[in-house]
Amino acid sequence: MKALVISTAFALLTSVVSAHPATKPHSTYSEVSIQYQGAGPGALRYETAATDGKFFFIDVPFSVSKIRMDGAGTCTFIGTDKSITTLPAGNTKDVGSPQMQFGGYCFG
């Protein structure tokens, strides 16, 4: 009788464990803080982006002349006139001729 109870309990435990497989831990990405600077007065916009390598769109309503980035990682920004600006965190960089920024991606 004892053997039957133990084998039944083991079978029940095995079925519960196999019905709920272990989940993978979620990867965590940091975020960077981005500052877009335009040529005109008051032309300044801030946003954050995840360092997960996924493309993001930039919603800045003015031509950007400089980009500053803080946090941990490196980002690449793509302008509407085909400029490509890559910079590591903690730096400011000119985008070339001022232009609207289309999108970008960041890695940590």
PDB file as gemmi writes it, atoms N, CA and C in Angstrom:
CRYST1    1.000    1.000    1.000  90.00  90.00  90.00 P 1                      
ATOM      1  N   MET A   1       0.822  -1.191   0.000  1.00  0.00           N  
ATOM      2  CA  MET A   1       0.000   0.000   0.000  1.00  0.00           C  
ATOM      3  C   MET A   1       0.870   1.260   0.000  1.00  0.00           C  
ATOM      4  N   LYS A   2       1.930   1.227   0.838  1.00  0.00           N  
ATOM      5  CA  LYS A   2       2.819   2.367   0.912  1.00  0.00           C  
ATOM      6  C   LYS A   2       3.483   2.634  -0.445  1.00  0.00           C  
ATOM      7  N   ALA A   3       3.882   1.579  -1.142  1.00  0.00           N  
ATOM      8  CA  ALA A   3       4.518   1.718  -2.453  1.00  0.00           C  
ATOM      9  C   ALA A   3       3.547   2.319  -3.465  1.00  0.00           C  
ATOM     10  N   LEU A   4       2.283   1.975  -3.390  1.00  0.00           N  
ATOM     11  CA  LEU A   4       1.278   2.514  -4.306  1.00  0.00           C  
ATOM     12  C   LEU A   4       1.079   4.013  -4.074  1.00  0.00           C  
ATOM     13  N   VAL A   5       1.047   4.425  -2.825  1.00  0.00           N  
ATOM     14  CA  VAL A   5       0.880   5.840  -2.494  1.00  0.00           C  
ATOM     15  C   VAL A   5       2.088   6.640  -2.989  1.00  0.00           C  
ATOM     16  N   ILE A   6       3.288   6.112  -2.763  1.00  0.00           N  
ATOM     17  CA  ILE A   6       4.504   6.810  -3.184  1.00  0.00           C  
ATOM     18  C   ILE A   6       4.576   6.899  -4.706  1.00  0.00           C  
ATOM     19  N   SER A   7       4.268   5.817  -5.407  1.00  0.00           N  
ATOM     20  CA  SER A   7       4.336   5.852  -6.872  1.00  0.00           C  
ATOM     21  C   SER A   7       3.250   6.760  -7.447  1.00  0.00           C  
ATOM     22  N   THR A   8       2.077   6.807  -6.825  1.00  0.00           N  
ATOM     23  CA  THR A   8       1.011   7.701  -7.281  1.00  0.00           C  
ATOM     24  C   THR A   8       1.418   9.157  -7.054  1.00  0.00           C  
ATOM     25  N   ALA A   9       1.993   9.459  -5.906  1.00  0.00           N  
ATOM     26  CA  ALA A   9       2.445  10.814  -5.605  1.00  0.00           C  
ATOM     27  C   ALA A   9       3.554  11.243  -6.573  1.00  0.00           C  
ATOM     28  N   PHE A  10       4.468  10.339  -6.863  1.00  0.00           N  
ATOM     29  CA  PHE A  10       5.540  10.642  -7.804  1.00  0.00           C  
ATOM     30  C   PHE A  10       4.977  10.908  -9.202  1.00  0.00           C  
ATOM     31  N   ALA A  11       4.025  10.092  -9.634  1.00  0.00           N  
ATOM     32  CA  ALA A  11       3.412  10.286 -10.953  1.00  0.00           C  
ATOM     33  C   ALA A  11       2.681  11.625 -11.020  1.00  0.00           C  
ATOM     34  N   LEU A  12       1.972  11.989  -9.950  1.00  0.00           N  
ATOM     35  CA  LEU A  12       1.263  13.262  -9.908  1.00  0.00           C  
ATOM     36  C   LEU A  12       2.244  14.434  -9.953  1.00  0.00           C  
ATOM     37  N   LEU A  13       3.322  14.347  -9.187  1.00  0.00           N  
ATOM     38  CA  LEU A  13       4.333  15.398  -9.170  1.00  0.00           C  
ATOM     39  C   LEU A  13       4.998  15.544 -10.538  1.00  0.00           C  
ATOM     40  N   THR A  14       5.296  14.435 -11.187  1.00  0.00           N  
ATOM     41  CA  THR A  14       5.914  14.464 -12.515  1.00  0.00           C  
ATOM     42  C   THR A  14       4.992  15.112 -13.530  1.00  0.00           C  
ATOM     43  N   SER A  15       3.716  14.837 -13.474  1.00  0.00           N  
ATOM     44  CA  SER A  15       2.786  15.428 -14.435  1.00  0.00           C  
ATOM     45  C   SER A  15       2.627  16.931 -14.207  1.00  0.00           C  
ATOM     46  N   VAL A  16       2.649  17.369 -12.948  1.00  0.00           N  
ATOM     47  CA  VAL A  16       2.534  18.798 -12.653  1.00  0.00           C  
ATOM     48  C   VAL A  16       3.773  19.539 -13.137  1.00  0.00           C  
ATOM     49  N   VAL A  17       4.947  18.990 -12.903  1.00  0.00           N  
ATOM     50  CA  VAL A  17       6.191  19.625 -13.313  1.00  0.00           C  
ATOM     51  C   VAL A  17       6.281  19.695 -14.834  1.00  0.00           C  
ATOM     52  N   SER A  18       5.899  18.639 -15.530  1.00  0.00           N  
ATOM     53  CA  SER A  18       5.985  18.668 -16.990  1.00  0.00           C  
ATOM     54  C   SER A  18       4.909  19.554 -17.600  1.00  0.00           C  
ATOM     55  N   ALA A  19       3.809  19.790 -16.897  1.00  0.00           N  
ATOM     56  CA  ALA A  19       2.760  20.668 -17.403  1.00  0.00           C  
ATOM     57  C   ALA A  19       3.148  22.130 -17.287  1.00  0.00           C  
ATOM     58  N   HIS A  20       4.078  22.463 -16.409  1.00  0.00           N  
ATOM     59  CA  HIS A  20       4.532  23.837 -16.206  1.00  0.00           C  
ATOM     60  C   HIS A  20       6.044  23.904 -16.382  1.00  0.00           C  
ATOM     61  N   PRO A  21       6.510  23.918 -17.642  1.00  0.00           N  
ATOM     62  CA  PRO A  21       7.962  23.966 -17.842  1.00  0.00           C  
ATOM     63  C   PRO A  21       8.549  25.264 -17.306  1.00  0.00           C  
ATOM     64  N   ALA A  22       9.797  25.197 -16.952  1.00  0.00           N  
ATOM     65  CA  ALA A  22      10.478  26.389 -16.433  1.00  0.00           C  
ATOM     66  C   ALA A  22      10.514  27.463 -17.512  1.00  0.00           C  
ATOM     67  N   THR A  23      10.260  28.674 -17.120  1.00  0.00           N  
ATOM     68  CA  THR A  23      10.303  29.776 -18.077  1.00  0.00           C  
ATOM     69  C   THR A  23      11.704  30.349 -18.112  1.00  0.00           C  
ATOM     70  N   LYS A  24      12.070  30.850 -19.274  1.00  0.00           N  
ATOM     71  CA  LYS A  24      13.373  31.488 -19.410  1.00  0.00           C  
ATOM     72  C   LYS A  24      13.331  32.824 -18.682  1.00  0.00           C  
ATOM     73  N   PRO A  25      14.403  33.196 -18.043  1.00  0.00           N  
ATOM     74  CA  PRO A  25      14.418  34.518 -17.421  1.00  0.00           C  
ATOM     75  C   PRO A  25      14.394  35.589 -18.507  1.00  0.00           C  
ATOM     76  N   HIS A  26      13.685  36.658 -18.243  1.00  0.00           N  
ATOM     77  CA  HIS A  26      13.612  37.746 -19.208  1.00  0.00           C  
ATOM     78  C   HIS A  26      14.935  38.502 -19.222  1.00  0.00           C  
ATOM     79  N   SER A  27      15.387  38.820 -20.415  1.00  0.00           N  
ATOM     80  CA  SER A  27      16.586  39.629 -20.534  1.00  0.00           C  
ATOM     81  C   SER A  27      16.243  41.052 -20.110  1.00  0.00           C  
ATOM     82  N   THR A  28      17.150  41.665 -19.443  1.00  0.00           N  
ATOM     83  CA  THR A  28      16.913  43.045 -19.033  1.00  0.00           C  
ATOM     84  C   THR A  28      17.859  43.941 -19.807  1.00  0.00           C  
ATOM     85  N   TYR A  29      17.321  45.009 -20.303  1.00  0.00           N  
ATOM     86  CA  TYR A  29      18.093  45.990 -21.034  1.00  0.00           C  
ATOM     87  C   TYR A  29      18.031  47.299 -20.280  1.00  0.00           C  
ATOM     88  N   SER A  30      19.080  48.053 -20.405  1.00  0.00           N  
ATOM     89  CA  SER A  30      19.065  49.373 -19.791  1.00  0.00           C  
ATOM     90  C   SER A  30      18.487  50.368 -20.786  1.00  0.00           C  
ATOM     91  N   GLU A  31      18.331  51.574 -20.349  1.00  0.00           N  
ATOM     92  CA  GLU A  31      17.861  52.638 -21.220  1.00  0.00           C  
ATOM     93  C   GLU A  31      18.909  53.731 -21.266  1.00  0.00           C  
ATOM     94  N   VAL A  32      18.915  54.438 -22.371  1.00  0.00           N  
ATOM     95  CA  VAL A  32      19.774  55.604 -22.494  1.00  0.00           C  
ATOM     96  C   VAL A  32      18.883  56.835 -22.600  1.00  0.00           C  
ATOM     97  N   SER A  33      19.406  57.947 -22.163  1.00  0.00           N  
ATOM     98  CA  SER A  33      18.712  59.223 -22.256  1.00  0.00           C  
ATOM     99  C   SER A  33      19.291  59.981 -23.446  1.00  0.00           C  
ATOM    100  N   ILE A  34      18.417  60.456 -24.318  1.00  0.00           N  
ATOM    101  CA  ILE A  34      18.865  61.117 -25.549  1.00  0.00           C  
ATOM    102  C   ILE A  34      18.356  62.557 -25.557  1.00  0.00           C  
ATOM    103  N   GLN A  35      19.227  63.452 -25.963  1.00  0.00           N  
ATOM    104  CA  GLN A  35      18.868  64.860 -26.087  1.00  0.00           C  
ATOM    105  C   GLN A  35      19.126  65.290 -27.531  1.00  0.00           C  
ATOM    106  N   TYR A  36      18.073  65.773 -28.185  1.00  0.00           N  
ATOM    107  CA  TYR A  36      18.182  66.287 -29.552  1.00  0.00           C  
ATOM    108  C   TYR A  36      18.231  67.810 -29.476  1.00  0.00           C  
ATOM    109  N   GLN A  37      19.261  68.405 -30.066  1.00  0.00           N  
ATOM    110  CA  GLN A  37      19.422  69.854 -30.057  1.00  0.00           C  
ATOM    111  C   GLN A  37      19.256  70.395 -31.469  1.00  0.00           C  
ATOM    112  N   GLY A  38      18.368  71.373 -31.607  1.00  0.00           N  
ATOM    113  CA  GLY A  38      18.170  72.018 -32.898  1.00  0.00           C  
ATOM    114  C   GLY A  38      18.939  73.315 -32.972  1.00  0.00           C  
ATOM    115  N   ALA A  39      18.896  73.932 -34.141  1.00  0.00           N  
ATOM    116  CA  ALA A  39      19.633  75.176 -34.338  1.00  0.00           C  
ATOM    117  C   ALA A  39      18.903  76.377 -33.747  1.00  0.00           C  
ATOM    118  N   GLY A  40      17.591  76.356 -33.719  1.00  0.00           N  
ATOM    119  CA  GLY A  40      16.813  77.493 -33.243  1.00  0.00           C  
ATOM    120  C   GLY A  40      16.680  77.544 -31.730  1.00  0.00           C  
ATOM    121  N   PRO A  41      16.269  78.706 -31.211  1.00  0.00           N  
ATOM    122  CA  PRO A  41      16.076  78.825 -29.760  1.00  0.00           C  
ATOM    123  C   PRO A  41      14.929  77.931 -29.294  1.00  0.00           C  
ATOM    124  N   GLY A  42      15.143  77.263 -28.204  1.00  0.00           N  
ATOM    125  CA  GLY A  42      14.121  76.377 -27.647  1.00  0.00           C  
ATOM    126  C   GLY A  42      13.985  75.055 -28.365  1.00  0.00           C  
ATOM    127  N   ALA A  43      14.818  74.799 -29.353  1.00  0.00           N  
ATOM    128  CA  ALA A  43      14.753  73.541 -30.098  1.00  0.00           C  
ATOM    129  C   ALA A  43      15.530  72.475 -29.333  1.00  0.00           C  
ATOM    130  N   LEU A  44      14.867  71.867 -28.383  1.00  0.00           N  
ATOM    131  CA  LEU A  44      15.482  70.868 -27.521  1.00  0.00           C  
ATOM    132  C   LEU A  44      14.435  69.829 -27.186  1.00  0.00           C  
ATOM    133  N   ARG A  45      14.778  68.566 -27.299  1.00  0.00           N  
ATOM    134  CA  ARG A  45      13.819  67.496 -27.021  1.00  0.00           C  
ATOM    135  C   ARG A  45      14.571  66.344 -26.368  1.00  0.00           C  
ATOM    136  N   TYR A  46      13.926  65.730 -25.363  1.00  0.00           N  
ATOM    137  CA  TYR A  46      14.506  64.593 -24.646  1.00  0.00           C  
ATOM    138  C   TYR A  46      13.653  63.357 -24.872  1.00  0.00           C  
ATOM    139  N   GLU A  47      14.299  62.199 -24.918  1.00  0.00           N  
ATOM    140  CA  GLU A  47      13.576  60.927 -24.925  1.00  0.00           C  
ATOM    141  C   GLU A  47      14.515  59.841 -24.429  1.00  0.00           C  
ATOM    142  N   THR A  48      13.953  58.677 -24.171  1.00  0.00           N  
ATOM    143  CA  THR A  48      14.761  57.533 -23.756  1.00  0.00           C  
ATOM    144  C   THR A  48      14.579  56.423 -24.779  1.00  0.00           C  
ATOM    145  N   ALA A  49      15.552  55.523 -24.819  1.00  0.00           N  
ATOM    146  CA  ALA A  49      15.488  54.376 -25.715  1.00  0.00           C  
ATOM    147  C   ALA A  49      16.115  53.183 -25.010  1.00  0.00           C  
ATOM    148  N   ALA A  50      15.559  52.028 -25.253  1.00  0.00           N  
ATOM    149  CA  ALA A  50      16.107  50.789 -24.686  1.00  0.00           C  
ATOM    150  C   ALA A  50      17.347  50.375 -25.468  1.00  0.00           C  
ATOM    151  N   THR A  51      18.272  49.735 -24.786  1.00  0.00           N  
ATOM    152  CA  THR A  51      19.504  49.275 -25.436  1.00  0.00           C  
ATOM    153  C   THR A  51      19.362  47.817 -25.880  1.00  0.00           C  
ATOM    154  N   ASP A  52      18.214  47.511 -26.469  1.00  0.00           N  
ATOM    155  CA  ASP A  52      17.930  46.138 -26.891  1.00  0.00           C  
ATOM    156  C   ASP A  52      18.206  45.885 -28.371  1.00  0.00           C  
ATOM    157  N   GLY A  53      18.696  46.903 -29.088  1.00  0.00           N  
ATOM    158  CA  GLY A  53      19.018  46.733 -30.491  1.00  0.00           C  
ATOM    159  C   GLY A  53      17.839  46.852 -31.434  1.00  0.00           C  
ATOM    160  N   LYS A  54      16.652  47.123 -30.909  1.00  0.00           N  
ATOM    161  CA  LYS A  54      15.466  47.235 -31.760  1.00  0.00           C  
ATOM    162  C   LYS A  54      15.349  48.657 -32.312  1.00  0.00           C  
ATOM    163  N   PHE A  55      14.926  48.744 -33.564  1.00  0.00           N  
ATOM    164  CA  PHE A  55      14.754  50.036 -34.215  1.00  0.00           C  
ATOM    165  C   PHE A  55      13.641  50.814 -33.536  1.00  0.00           C  
ATOM    166  N   PHE A  56      13.842  52.115 -33.362  1.00  0.00           N  
ATOM    167  CA  PHE A  56      12.789  52.984 -32.823  1.00  0.00           C  
ATOM    168  C   PHE A  56      12.669  54.217 -33.704  1.00  0.00           C  
ATOM    169  N   PHE A  57      11.461  54.734 -33.793  1.00  0.00           N  
ATOM    170  CA  PHE A  57      11.217  55.951 -34.560  1.00  0.00           C  
ATOM    171  C   PHE A  57      11.445  57.161 -33.667  1.00  0.00           C  
ATOM    172  N   ILE A  58      11.904  58.247 -34.267  1.00  0.00           N  
ATOM    173  CA  ILE A  58      12.172  59.479 -33.538  1.00  0.00           C  
ATOM    174  C   ILE A  58      11.107  60.503 -33.919  1.00  0.00           C  
ATOM    175  N   ASP A  59      10.468  61.062 -32.904  1.00  0.00           N  
ATOM    176  CA  ASP A  59       9.407  62.032 -33.123  1.00  0.00           C  
ATOM    177  C   ASP A  59       9.857  63.407 -32.632  1.00  0.00           C  
ATOM    178  N   VAL A  60      10.736  64.016 -33.402  1.00  0.00           N  
ATOM    179  CA  VAL A  60      11.245  65.343 -33.077  1.00  0.00           C  
ATOM    180  C   VAL A  60      10.827  66.271 -34.221  1.00  0.00           C  
ATOM    181  N   PRO A  61      10.065  67.329 -33.921  1.00  0.00           N  
ATOM    182  CA  PRO A  61       9.490  68.167 -34.980  1.00  0.00           C  
ATOM    183  C   PRO A  61      10.397  69.268 -35.530  1.00  0.00           C  
ATOM    184  N   PHE A  62      11.695  69.142 -35.380  1.00  0.00           N  
ATOM    185  CA  PHE A  62      12.604  70.174 -35.898  1.00  0.00           C  
ATOM    186  C   PHE A  62      13.872  69.517 -36.424  1.00  0.00           C  
ATOM    187  N   SER A  63      14.624  70.276 -37.198  1.00  0.00           N  
ATOM    188  CA  SER A  63      15.909  69.786 -37.699  1.00  0.00           C  
ATOM    189  C   SER A  63      16.898  69.729 -36.543  1.00  0.00           C  
ATOM    190  N   VAL A  64      17.564  68.619 -36.427  1.00  0.00           N  
ATOM    191  CA  VAL A  64      18.502  68.380 -35.328  1.00  0.00           C  
ATOM    192  C   VAL A  64      19.912  68.696 -35.810  1.00  0.00           C  
ATOM    193  N   SER A  65      20.671  69.405 -34.982  1.00  0.00           N  
ATOM    194  CA  SER A  65      22.062  69.684 -35.324  1.00  0.00           C  
ATOM    195  C   SER A  65      23.038  68.877 -34.465  1.00  0.00           C  
ATOM    196  N   LYS A  66      22.643  68.574 -33.214  1.00  0.00           N  
ATOM    197  CA  LYS A  66      23.492  67.796 -32.312  1.00  0.00           C  
ATOM    198  C   LYS A  66      22.648  66.784 -31.547  1.00  0.00           C  
ATOM    199  N   ILE A  67      23.282  65.675 -31.189  1.00  0.00           N  
ATOM    200  CA  ILE A  67      22.639  64.657 -30.357  1.00  0.00           C  
ATOM    201  C   ILE A  67      23.557  64.379 -29.183  1.00  0.00           C  
ATOM    202  N   ARG A  68      22.982  64.358 -27.990  1.00  0.00           N  
ATOM    203  CA  ARG A  68      23.720  63.988 -26.781  1.00  0.00           C  
ATOM    204  C   ARG A  68      23.063  62.743 -26.204  1.00  0.00           C  
ATOM    205  N   MET A  69      23.888  61.830 -25.698  1.00  0.00           N  
ATOM    206  CA  MET A  69      23.362  60.599 -25.138  1.00  0.00           C  
ATOM    207  C   MET A  69      24.040  60.284 -23.815  1.00  0.00           C  
ATOM    208  N   ASP A  70      23.241  59.913 -22.818  1.00  0.00           N  
ATOM    209  CA  ASP A  70      23.754  59.511 -21.507  1.00  0.00           C  
ATOM    210  C   ASP A  70      23.196  58.145 -21.147  1.00  0.00           C  
ATOM    211  N   GLY A  71      23.947  57.398 -20.372  1.00  0.00           N  
ATOM    212  CA  GLY A  71      23.548  56.054 -19.968  1.00  0.00           C  
ATOM    213  C   GLY A  71      24.682  55.108 -20.303  1.00  0.00           C  
ATOM    214  N   ALA A  72      24.355  53.848 -20.513  1.00  0.00           N  
ATOM    215  CA  ALA A  72      25.361  52.843 -20.863  1.00  0.00           C  
ATOM    216  C   ALA A  72      24.991  52.225 -22.196  1.00  0.00           C  
ATOM    217  N   GLY A  73      25.810  52.438 -23.189  1.00  0.00           N  
ATOM    218  CA  GLY A  73      25.537  51.854 -24.491  1.00  0.00           C  
ATOM    219  C   GLY A  73      26.025  52.734 -25.626  1.00  0.00           C  
ATOM    220  N   THR A  74      25.701  52.309 -26.820  1.00  0.00           N  
ATOM    221  CA  THR A  74      26.024  53.032 -28.039  1.00  0.00           C  
ATOM    222  C   THR A  74      24.787  53.066 -28.911  1.00  0.00           C  
ATOM    223  N   CYS A  75      24.499  54.227 -29.503  1.00  0.00           N  
ATOM    224  CA  CYS A  75      23.323  54.367 -30.359  1.00  0.00           C  
ATOM    225  C   CYS A  75      23.724  54.866 -31.738  1.00  0.00           C  
ATOM    226  N   THR A  76      22.934  54.489 -32.717  1.00  0.00           N  
ATOM    227  CA  THR A  76      23.073  54.978 -34.079  1.00  0.00           C  
ATOM    228  C   THR A  76      21.760  55.630 -34.474  1.00  0.00           C  
ATOM    229  N   PHE A  77      21.842  56.833 -35.034  1.00  0.00           N  
ATOM    230  CA  PHE A  77      20.671  57.608 -35.435  1.00  0.00           C  
ATOM    231  C   PHE A  77      20.711  57.825 -36.941  1.00  0.00           C  
ATOM    232  N   ILE A  78      19.564  57.789 -37.568  1.00  0.00           N  
ATOM    233  CA  ILE A  78      19.462  57.934 -39.016  1.00  0.00           C  
ATOM    234  C   ILE A  78      18.631  59.175 -39.321  1.00  0.00           C  
ATOM    235  N   GLY A  79      19.205  60.074 -40.093  1.00  0.00           N  
ATOM    236  CA  GLY A  79      18.518  61.306 -40.456  1.00  0.00           C  
ATOM    237  C   GLY A  79      17.722  61.157 -41.743  1.00  0.00           C  
ATOM    238  N   THR A  80      16.794  62.077 -41.954  1.00  0.00           N  
ATOM    239  CA  THR A  80      15.959  62.020 -43.162  1.00  0.00           C  
ATOM    240  C   THR A  80      16.756  62.320 -44.426  1.00  0.00           C  
ATOM    241  N   ASP A  81      17.896  63.009 -44.290  1.00  0.00           N  
ATOM    242  CA  ASP A  81      18.772  63.256 -45.436  1.00  0.00           C  
ATOM    243  C   ASP A  81      19.905  62.237 -45.481  1.00  0.00           C  
ATOM    244  N   LYS A  82      19.676  61.080 -44.868  1.00  0.00           N  
ATOM    245  CA  LYS A  82      20.587  59.930 -44.890  1.00  0.00           C  
ATOM    246  C   LYS A  82      21.848  60.087 -44.050  1.00  0.00           C  
ATOM    247  N   SER A  83      21.826  60.984 -43.080  1.00  0.00           N  
ATOM    248  CA  SER A  83      22.975  61.051 -42.175  1.00  0.00           C  
ATOM    249  C   SER A  83      22.915  59.843 -41.241  1.00  0.00           C  
ATOM    250  N   ILE A  84      24.071  59.369 -40.851  1.00  0.00           N  
ATOM    251  CA  ILE A  84      24.167  58.279 -39.874  1.00  0.00           C  
ATOM    252  C   ILE A  84      25.109  58.769 -38.785  1.00  0.00           C  
ATOM    253  N   THR A  85      24.566  58.863 -37.575  1.00  0.00           N  
ATOM    254  CA  THR A  85      25.332  59.379 -36.447  1.00  0.00           C  
ATOM    255  C   THR A  85      25.413  58.292 -35.388  1.00  0.00           C  
ATOM    256  N   THR A  86      26.614  57.849 -35.065  1.00  0.00           N  
ATOM    257  CA  THR A  86      26.824  56.827 -34.039  1.00  0.00           C  
ATOM    258  C   THR A  86      27.638  57.442 -32.916  1.00  0.00           C  
ATOM    259  N   LEU A  87      27.162  57.243 -31.691  1.00  0.00           N  
ATOM    260  CA  LEU A  87      27.919  57.771 -30.567  1.00  0.00           C  
ATOM    261  C   LEU A  87      27.722  56.916 -29.324  1.00  0.00           C  
ATOM    262  N   PRO A  88      28.781  56.806 -28.521  1.00  0.00           N  
ATOM    263  CA  PRO A  88      28.669  56.131 -27.238  1.00  0.00           C  
ATOM    264  C   PRO A  88      28.065  57.068 -26.205  1.00  0.00           C  
ATOM    265  N   ALA A  89      27.543  56.486 -25.164  1.00  0.00           N  
ATOM    266  CA  ALA A  89      26.930  57.280 -24.095  1.00  0.00           C  
ATOM    267  C   ALA A  89      27.939  58.256 -23.504  1.00  0.00           C  
ATOM    268  N   GLY A  90      27.402  59.388 -23.043  1.00  0.00           N  
ATOM    269  CA  GLY A  90      28.239  60.402 -22.424  1.00  0.00           C  
ATOM    270  C   GLY A  90      28.877  61.346 -23.415  1.00  0.00           C  
ATOM    271  N   ASN A  91      28.442  61.294 -24.665  1.00  0.00           N  
ATOM    272  CA  ASN A  91      29.037  62.135 -25.699  1.00  0.00           C  
ATOM    273  C   ASN A  91      27.976  62.964 -26.415  1.00  0.00           C  
ATOM    274  N   THR A  92      28.429  64.034 -27.041  1.00  0.00           N  
ATOM    275  CA  THR A  92      27.602  64.871 -27.909  1.00  0.00           C  
ATOM    276  C   THR A  92      28.251  64.865 -29.282  1.00  0.00           C  
ATOM    277  N   LYS A  93      27.423  64.777 -30.324  1.00  0.00           N  
ATOM    278  CA  LYS A  93      27.987  64.725 -31.667  1.00  0.00           C  
ATOM    279  C   LYS A  93      27.124  65.520 -32.636  1.00  0.00           C  
ATOM    280  N   ASP A  94      27.779  66.230 -33.565  1.00  0.00           N  
ATOM    281  CA  ASP A  94      27.078  66.904 -34.647  1.00  0.00           C  
ATOM    282  C   ASP A  94      26.555  65.850 -35.618  1.00  0.00           C  
ATOM    283  N   VAL A  95      25.386  66.111 -36.197  1.00  0.00           N  
ATOM    284  CA  VAL A  95      24.828  65.167 -37.169  1.00  0.00           C  
ATOM    285  C   VAL A  95      25.223  65.523 -38.602  1.00  0.00           C  
ATOM    286  N   GLY A  96      26.084  66.523 -38.755  1.00  0.00           N  
ATOM    287  CA  GLY A  96      26.410  67.015 -40.092  1.00  0.00           C  
ATOM    288  C   GLY A  96      25.499  68.199 -40.361  1.00  0.00           C  
ATOM    289  N   SER A  97      24.956  68.301 -41.561  1.00  0.00           N  
ATOM    290  CA  SER A  97      24.014  69.390 -41.817  1.00  0.00           C  
ATOM    291  C   SER A  97      22.736  69.117 -41.031  1.00  0.00           C  
ATOM    292  N   PRO A  98      22.174  70.134 -40.348  1.00  0.00           N  
ATOM    293  CA  PRO A  98      20.965  69.912 -39.548  1.00  0.00           C  
ATOM    294  C   PRO A  98      19.850  69.275 -40.379  1.00  0.00           C  
ATOM    295  N   GLN A  99      19.214  68.272 -39.805  1.00  0.00           N  
ATOM    296  CA  GLN A  99      18.142  67.552 -40.491  1.00  0.00           C  
ATOM    297  C   GLN A  99      17.249  66.834 -39.499  1.00  0.00           C  
ATOM    298  N   MET A 100      16.054  66.536 -39.924  1.00  0.00           N  
ATOM    299  CA  MET A 100      15.132  65.754 -39.102  1.00  0.00           C  
ATOM    300  C   MET A 100      15.743  64.371 -38.906  1.00  0.00           C  
ATOM    301  N   GLN A 101      15.478  63.778 -37.764  1.00  0.00           N  
ATOM    302  CA  GLN A 101      15.956  62.436 -37.479  1.00  0.00           C  
ATOM    303  C   GLN A 101      14.797  61.461 -37.636  1.00  0.00           C  
ATOM    304  N   PHE A 102      15.053  60.380 -38.337  1.00  0.00           N  
ATOM    305  CA  PHE A 102      14.013  59.407 -38.680  1.00  0.00           C  
ATOM    306  C   PHE A 102      13.872  58.307 -37.622  1.00  0.00           C  
ATOM    307  N   GLY A 103      15.001  57.714 -37.238  1.00  0.00           N  
ATOM    308  CA  GLY A 103      14.956  56.603 -36.283  1.00  0.00           C  
ATOM    309  C   GLY A 103      16.352  56.230 -35.834  1.00  0.00           C  
ATOM    310  N   GLY A 104      16.409  55.178 -35.036  1.00  0.00           N  
ATOM    311  CA  GLY A 104      17.707  54.720 -34.549  1.00  0.00           C  
ATOM    312  C   GLY A 104      17.598  53.409 -33.811  1.00  0.00           C  
ATOM    313  N   TYR A 105      18.717  52.972 -33.274  1.00  0.00           N  
ATOM    314  CA  TYR A 105      18.768  51.763 -32.460  1.00  0.00           C  
ATOM    315  C   TYR A 105      19.959  51.871 -31.509  1.00  0.00           C  
ATOM    316  N   CYS A 106      19.826  51.231 -30.351  1.00  0.00           N  
ATOM    317  CA  CYS A 106      20.865  51.297 -29.320  1.00  0.00           C  
ATOM    318  C   CYS A 106      21.199  49.902 -28.812  1.00  0.00           C  
ATOM    319  N   PHE A 107      22.448  49.733 -28.455  1.00  0.00           N  
ATOM    320  CA  PHE A 107      22.928  48.492 -27.862  1.00  0.00           C  
ATOM    321  C   PHE A 107      23.600  48.815 -26.537  1.00  0.00           C  
ATOM    322  N   GLY A 108      23.489  47.890 -25.588  1.00  0.00           N  
ATOM    323  CA  GLY A 108      24.060  48.122 -24.256  1.00  0.00           C  
ATOM    324  C   GLY A 108      25.375  47.557 -24.058  1.00  0.00           C  
TER     325      GLY A 108                                                      
END                                                                             
